[in-house]
Amino acid sequence: MRFAKEDTPTSQAPVECYFHADRELAYVLVDGRLGPQVTCEGIRLIGRVPSQLAQEMEAHALKYDTGLRFSPTGDLFCDGFQLEIGAQRAGDNVVSWSLFFVAGDDHSVTRDAAPEAVWHRW
């Protein structure tokens, strides 16, 4: 399911939702250029310079004694956050996007199970 204004100039929506076969929400993808600002534990996630976001994630992990993880693409996020951070081009700049997992106690909902379209952000 895509959420976008009718006159959105690109083929990508600011927010995309992906569901399990049973129609329960599994993932929410927020675009780095078009999406709304979203925070997690007080950290702004969307449309950020990736290195600045990584610094805030690291500071949060140190403050609250949580682990840090790196995604396969090298992006940093706090252990325990049910999200994946990525970077996409915005003209001559690079900004952050986020994929949120709606996993709860279901550990089968992982980054690897996300739809392939999620990983093609530019």
N, CA and C atoms as a LAMMPS dump frame, in Angstrom:
ITEM: TIMESTEP
0
ITEM: NUMBER OF ATOMS
366
ITEM: BOX BOUNDS ff ff ff
-5.0000000000000000e+02 5.0000000000000000e+02
-5.0000000000000000e+02 5.0000000000000000e+02
-5.0000000000000000e+02 5.0000000000000000e+02
ITEM: ATOMS id mol type element x y z
1 1 1 N 0.85 -1.155 0
2 1 2 C 0 0 0
3 1 3 C 0.906 1.232 0
4 2 1 N 0.614 2.172 -0.857
5 2 2 C 1.424 3.384 -0.975
6 2 3 C 0.608 4.585 -0.527
7 3 1 N 1.272 5.491 0.169
8 3 2 C 0.63 6.723 0.604
9 3 3 C 1.367 7.888 -0.019
10 4 1 N 0.706 8.565 -0.966
11 4 2 C 1.326 9.688 -1.654
12 4 3 C 0.239 10.653 -2.1
13 5 1 N 0.613 11.912 -2.204
14 5 2 C -0.306 12.893 -2.776
15 5 3 C -0.476 12.568 -4.239
16 6 1 N -1.619 12.897 -4.778
17 6 2 C -1.903 12.593 -6.176
18 6 3 C -0.907 13.239 -7.126
19 7 1 N -0.389 14.394 -6.788
20 7 2 C 0.511 15.108 -7.686
21 7 3 C 1.995 14.847 -7.381
22 8 1 N 2.307 13.751 -6.647
23 8 2 C 3.697 13.432 -6.345
24 8 3 C 4.447 13.221 -7.655
25 9 1 N 5.558 13.949 -7.863
26 9 2 C 6.243 13.931 -9.147
27 9 3 C 7.068 12.679 -9.437
28 10 1 N 7.287 11.802 -8.472
29 10 2 C 8.091 10.612 -8.722
30 10 3 C 7.233 9.369 -8.617
31 11 1 N 7.812 8.26 -9.036
32 11 2 C 7.083 6.997 -8.96
33 11 3 C 7.101 6.427 -7.553
34 12 1 N 7.953 6.959 -6.668
35 12 2 C 8.03 6.455 -5.31
36 12 3 C 7.12 7.258 -4.396
37 13 1 N 6.502 6.556 -3.486
38 13 2 C 5.622 7.202 -2.514
39 13 3 C 6.427 7.579 -1.274
40 14 1 N 6.016 8.611 -0.559
41 14 2 C 6.709 8.986 0.677
42 14 3 C 6.663 7.886 1.736
43 15 1 N 5.565 7.133 1.781
44 15 2 C 5.407 6.047 2.749
45 15 3 C 4.816 4.841 2.023
46 16 1 N 5.42 3.683 2.236
47 16 2 C 4.915 2.446 1.661
48 16 3 C 4.76 1.425 2.781
49 17 1 N 3.655 0.711 2.769
50 17 2 C 3.393 -0.315 3.776
51 17 3 C 3.335 -1.676 3.093
52 18 1 N 3.907 -2.669 3.749
53 18 2 C 3.932 -4.031 3.231
54 18 3 C 3.284 -4.935 4.271
55 19 1 N 2.485 -5.883 3.79
56 19 2 C 1.69 -6.725 4.668
57 19 3 C 2.035 -8.2 4.483
58 20 1 N 1.811 -8.975 5.544
59 20 2 C 1.905 -10.424 5.451
60 20 3 C 0.707 -10.929 4.648
61 21 1 N 0.754 -12.196 4.287
62 21 2 C -0.355 -12.803 3.545
63 21 3 C -1.668 -12.729 4.315
64 22 1 N -1.588 -12.722 5.652
65 22 2 C -2.806 -12.644 6.462
66 22 3 C -3.292 -11.209 6.658
67 23 1 N -2.698 -10.278 5.934
68 23 2 C -3.05 -8.863 5.922
69 23 3 C -2.613 -8.09 7.156
70 24 1 N -1.729 -8.663 7.959
71 24 2 C -1.17 -7.928 9.086
72 24 3 C 0.027 -7.131 8.595
73 25 1 N 0.188 -5.941 9.138
74 25 2 C 1.276 -5.062 8.754
75 25 3 C 2.617 -5.686 9.13
76 26 1 N 3.583 -5.667 8.196
77 26 2 C 4.905 -6.235 8.44
78 26 3 C 6.003 -5.176 8.382
79 27 1 N 5.941 -4.263 7.387
80 27 2 C 6.99 -3.269 7.184
81 27 3 C 6.384 -1.923 6.804
82 28 1 N 7.04 -0.857 7.233
83 28 2 C 6.691 0.492 6.807
84 28 3 C 7.982 1.143 6.328
85 29 1 N 7.99 1.574 5.079
86 29 2 C 9.151 2.209 4.476
87 29 3 C 8.884 3.703 4.343
88 30 1 N 9.8 4.527 4.856
89 30 2 C 9.664 5.979 4.769
90 30 3 C 10.801 6.506 3.897
91 31 1 N 10.445 7.13 2.789
92 31 2 C 11.407 7.652 1.827
93 31 3 C 12.19 8.823 2.408
94 32 1 N 13.476 8.875 2.094
95 32 2 C 14.345 9.923 2.627
96 32 3 C 14.135 11.299 2.022
97 33 1 N 13.643 11.364 0.811
98 33 2 C 13.427 12.654 0.142
99 33 3 C 12.016 13.166 0.332
100 34 1 N 11.056 12.265 0.32
101 34 2 C 9.65 12.672 0.284
102 34 3 C 8.884 12.386 1.564
103 35 1 N 9.41 11.498 2.383
104 35 2 C 8.664 11.02 3.54
105 35 3 C 8.579 12.004 4.683
106 36 1 N 7.648 11.741 5.578
107 36 2 C 7.506 12.58 6.77
108 36 3 C 8.665 12.326 7.726
109 37 1 N 8.914 13.27 8.6
110 37 2 C 9.967 13.087 9.607
111 37 3 C 9.468 12.096 10.647
112 38 1 N 10.296 11.152 10.98
113 38 2 C 9.977 10.132 11.966
114 38 3 C 11.129 10.084 12.952
115 39 1 N 10.805 9.908 14.23
116 39 2 C 11.853 9.782 15.236
117 39 3 C 11.719 8.443 15.949
118 40 1 N 12.839 7.972 16.469
119 40 2 C 12.875 6.772 17.295
120 40 3 C 13.788 7.08 18.464
121 41 1 N 13.252 6.988 19.671
122 41 2 C 14.025 7.323 20.875
123 41 3 C 14.617 8.732 20.786
124 42 1 N 13.87 9.654 20.168
125 42 2 C 14.303 11.039 20.066
126 42 3 C 15.285 11.327 18.945
127 43 1 N 15.605 10.324 18.133
128 43 2 C 16.553 10.503 17.026
129 43 3 C 15.765 10.692 15.736
130 44 1 N 15.992 11.831 15.065
131 44 2 C 15.354 12.068 13.763
132 44 3 C 15.968 11.125 12.742
133 45 1 N 15.143 10.398 11.993
134 45 2 C 15.64 9.352 11.118
135 45 3 C 15.607 9.679 9.63
136 46 1 N 14.717 10.529 9.206
137 46 2 C 14.434 10.689 7.777
138 46 3 C 15.091 11.937 7.213
139 47 1 N 15.68 11.796 6.019
140 47 2 C 16.254 12.939 5.314
141 47 3 C 17.519 13.483 5.948
142 48 1 N 18.214 12.669 6.706
143 48 2 C 19.422 13.096 7.416
144 48 3 C 20.674 12.757 6.626
145 49 1 N 21.735 13.491 6.886
146 49 2 C 23.045 13.105 6.378
147 49 3 C 23.405 11.812 7.123
148 50 1 N 23.689 10.719 6.423
149 50 2 C 23.904 9.436 7.09
150 50 3 C 24.98 9.456 8.18
151 51 1 N 26.058 10.177 7.995
152 51 2 C 27.114 10.191 9.017
153 51 3 C 26.636 10.873 10.302
154 52 1 N 25.816 11.899 10.191
155 52 2 C 25.274 12.558 11.38
156 52 3 C 24.297 11.641 12.113
157 53 1 N 23.48 10.926 11.36
158 53 2 C 22.545 9.979 11.959
159 53 3 C 23.319 8.865 12.667
160 54 1 N 24.377 8.378 12.063
161 54 2 C 25.197 7.325 12.674
162 54 3 C 25.82 7.815 13.982
163 55 1 N 26.244 9.061 14.028
164 55 2 C 26.809 9.614 15.262
165 55 3 C 25.769 9.638 16.379
166 56 1 N 24.546 10.023 16.05
167 56 2 C 23.484 10.048 17.058
168 56 3 C 23.116 8.64 17.511
169 57 1 N 23.107 7.693 16.593
170 57 2 C 22.827 6.304 16.955
171 57 3 C 23.904 5.782 17.905
172 58 1 N 25.157 6.079 17.586
173 58 2 C 26.262 5.635 18.429
174 58 3 C 26.173 6.267 19.819
175 59 1 N 25.876 7.561 19.886
176 59 2 C 25.746 8.248 21.175
177 59 3 C 24.612 7.635 21.994
178 60 1 N 23.496 7.309 21.35
179 60 2 C 22.364 6.686 22.038
180 60 3 C 22.775 5.319 22.586
181 61 1 N 23.461 4.535 21.774
182 61 2 C 23.89 3.201 22.21
183 61 3 C 24.834 3.282 23.4
184 62 1 N 25.735 4.257 23.395
185 62 2 C 26.659 4.42 24.516
186 62 3 C 25.922 4.88 25.773
187 63 1 N 25.005 5.811 25.614
188 63 2 C 24.254 6.344 26.752
189 63 3 C 23.401 5.271 27.422
190 64 1 N 22.759 4.425 26.616
191 64 2 C 21.833 3.429 27.153
192 64 3 C 22.425 2.015 27.171
193 65 1 N 23.703 1.9 26.892
194 65 2 C 24.428 0.635 26.944
195 65 3 C 23.746 -0.45 26.101
196 66 1 N 23.388 -0.088 24.882
197 66 2 C 22.854 -1.066 23.931
198 66 3 C 23.926 -1.333 22.893
199 67 1 N 23.761 -2.388 22.162
200 67 2 C 24.707 -2.707 21.112
201 67 3 C 24.434 -1.901 19.857
202 68 1 N 25.384 -1.955 18.96
203 68 2 C 25.24 -1.342 17.638
204 68 3 C 25.296 -2.439 16.594
205 69 1 N 24.587 -2.234 15.514
206 69 2 C 24.619 -3.182 14.399
207 69 3 C 24.894 -2.424 13.12
208 70 1 N 25.483 -3.121 12.198
209 70 2 C 25.687 -2.588 10.859
210 70 3 C 24.848 -3.414 9.898
211 71 1 N 24.162 -2.726 9.01
212 71 2 C 23.403 -3.429 7.985
213 71 3 C 24.39 -3.963 6.948
214 72 1 N 23.936 -4.856 6.082
215 72 2 C 24.82 -5.342 5.019
216 72 3 C 25.347 -4.219 4.114
217 73 1 N 24.65 -3.092 4.086
218 73 2 C 25.112 -1.964 3.278
219 73 3 C 26.015 -1.022 4.069
220 74 1 N 26.296 -1.361 5.342
221 74 2 C 27.224 -0.574 6.147
222 74 3 C 26.59 0.521 6.972
223 75 1 N 25.261 0.59 6.993
224 75 2 C 24.586 1.615 7.781
225 75 3 C 24.459 1.161 9.23
226 76 1 N 24.631 2.087 10.153
227 76 2 C 24.67 1.821 11.582
228 76 3 C 23.305 2.066 12.218
229 77 1 N 22.892 1.16 13.122
230 77 2 C 21.679 1.39 13.898
231 77 3 C 21.801 0.692 15.24
232 78 1 N 20.977 1.098 16.181
233 78 2 C 21.036 0.565 17.541
234 78 3 C 20.403 -0.815 17.624
235 79 1 N 21.061 -1.671 18.368
236 79 2 C 20.53 -2.999 18.632
237 79 3 C 19.204 -2.847 19.371
238 80 1 N 18.23 -3.613 18.978
239 80 2 C 16.92 -3.543 19.622
240 80 3 C 15.928 -2.658 18.892
241 81 1 N 16.402 -1.736 18.049
242 81 2 C 15.481 -0.948 17.232
243 81 3 C 14.976 -1.866 16.124
244 82 1 N 13.686 -1.883 15.905
245 82 2 C 13.131 -2.701 14.839
246 82 3 C 13.052 -1.858 13.574
247 83 1 N 14.226 -1.516 13.065
248 83 2 C 14.283 -0.714 11.853
249 83 3 C 15.583 -0.961 11.13
250 84 1 N 15.593 -0.562 9.906
251 84 2 C 16.778 -0.595 9.057
252 84 3 C 16.955 0.812 8.512
253 85 1 N 18.161 1.313 8.55
254 85 2 C 18.468 2.638 8.017
255 85 3 C 19.181 2.447 6.687
256 86 1 N 18.883 3.291 5.736
257 86 2 C 19.569 3.249 4.454
258 86 3 C 19.827 4.654 3.964
259 87 1 N 20.551 4.75 2.86
260 87 2 C 20.865 6.048 2.264
261 87 3 C 20.422 6.043 0.811
262 88 1 N 19.946 7.201 0.362
263 88 2 C 19.544 7.349 -1.035
264 88 3 C 19.957 8.719 -1.531
265 89 1 N 20.156 8.804 -2.833
266 89 2 C 20.529 10.083 -3.431
267 89 3 C 19.367 11.041 -3.424
268 90 1 N 19.702 12.303 -3.208
269 90 2 C 18.746 13.405 -3.301
270 90 3 C 19.473 14.493 -4.077
271 91 1 N 19.447 14.375 -5.387
272 91 2 C 20.253 15.276 -6.212
273 91 3 C 21.722 14.953 -5.997
274 92 1 N 22.505 15.957 -5.614
275 92 2 C 23.924 15.749 -5.355
276 92 3 C 24.201 15.395 -3.892
277 93 1 N 23.179 15.177 -3.113
278 93 2 C 23.324 14.838 -1.698
279 93 3 C 22.855 13.415 -1.445
280 94 1 N 23.128 12.934 -0.253
281 94 2 C 22.66 11.627 0.187
282 94 3 C 21.893 11.838 1.478
283 95 1 N 20.717 11.212 1.579
284 95 2 C 19.881 11.347 2.772
285 95 3 C 19.449 9.964 3.256
286 96 1 N 19.046 9.906 4.507
287 96 2 C 18.649 8.642 5.119
288 96 3 C 17.17 8.329 4.904
289 97 1 N 16.877 7.055 4.751
290 97 2 C 15.519 6.535 4.738
291 97 3 C 15.439 5.459 5.808
292 98 1 N 14.239 5.026 6.162
293 98 2 C 14.093 3.995 7.185
294 98 3 C 13.026 2.981 6.8
295 99 1 N 13.319 1.745 7.148
296 99 2 C 12.365 0.652 7.018
297 99 3 C 12.073 0.15 8.421
298 100 1 N 10.822 0.225 8.826
299 100 2 C 10.412 -0.219 10.158
300 100 3 C 9.821 -1.606 10.067
301 101 1 N 10.227 -2.481 10.972
302 101 2 C 9.684 -3.829 11.058
303 101 3 C 8.578 -3.806 12.088
304 102 1 N 7.492 -4.411 11.786
305 102 2 C 6.422 -4.554 12.764
306 102 3 C 6.46 -6.023 13.169
307 103 1 N 7.412 -6.352 14.035
308 103 2 C 7.68 -7.749 14.352
309 103 3 C 7.04 -8.212 15.648
310 104 1 N 7.019 -7.363 16.656
311 104 2 C 6.542 -7.813 17.956
312 104 3 C 7.375 -8.992 18.425
313 105 1 N 6.722 -10.088 18.77
314 105 2 C 7.427 -11.294 19.204
315 105 3 C 7.763 -12.231 18.053
316 106 1 N 7.361 -11.878 16.842
317 106 2 C 7.597 -12.727 15.676
318 106 3 C 8.976 -12.437 15.113
319 107 1 N 9.95 -13.271 15.417
320 107 2 C 11.318 -13.035 14.972
321 107 3 C 11.555 -13.461 13.527
322 108 1 N 10.501 -13.956 12.859
323 108 2 C 10.648 -14.271 11.438
324 108 3 C 10.554 -13.007 10.586
325 109 1 N 10.083 -11.911 11.176
326 109 2 C 10.021 -10.637 10.457
327 109 3 C 11.397 -9.993 10.589
328 110 1 N 12.153 -10.073 9.54
329 110 2 C 13.52 -9.558 9.554
330 110 3 C 13.779 -8.737 8.312
331 111 1 N 14.936 -8.12 8.301
332 111 2 C 15.38 -7.359 7.148
333 111 3 C 15.373 -8.226 5.899
334 112 1 N 15.833 -9.459 6.026
335 112 2 C 15.971 -10.347 4.873
336 112 3 C 14.644 -10.755 4.257
337 113 1 N 13.564 -10.655 5.013
338 113 2 C 12.257 -11.042 4.502
339 113 3 C 11.516 -9.866 3.857
340 114 1 N 12.091 -8.67 3.904
341 114 2 C 11.44 -7.482 3.325
342 114 3 C 11.358 -7.622 1.805
343 115 1 N 10.327 -7.048 1.199
344 115 2 C 10.193 -7.108 -0.262
345 115 3 C 11.415 -6.504 -0.955
346 116 1 N 11.803 -7.08 -2.057
347 116 2 C 12.992 -6.627 -2.782
348 116 3 C 12.907 -5.167 -3.199
349 117 1 N 11.712 -4.68 -3.496
350 117 2 C 11.545 -3.274 -3.919
351 117 3 C 12.057 -2.289 -2.886
352 118 1 N 12.081 -2.694 -1.62
353 118 2 C 12.543 -1.813 -0.542
354 118 3 C 13.983 -1.379 -0.767
355 119 1 N 14.806 -2.258 -1.311
356 119 2 C 16.249 -2 -1.399
357 119 3 C 16.633 -1.207 -2.637
358 120 1 N 15.674 -0.775 -3.417
359 120 2 C 15.958 0.011 -4.618
360 120 3 C 15.469 1.439 -4.457
361 121 1 N 16.159 2.211 -3.606
362 121 2 C 15.776 3.592 -3.298
363 121 3 C 16.764 4.548 -3.948
364 122 1 N 16.335 5.292 -4.934
365 122 2 C 17.159 6.354 -5.523
366 122 3 C 16.314 7.392 -6.163
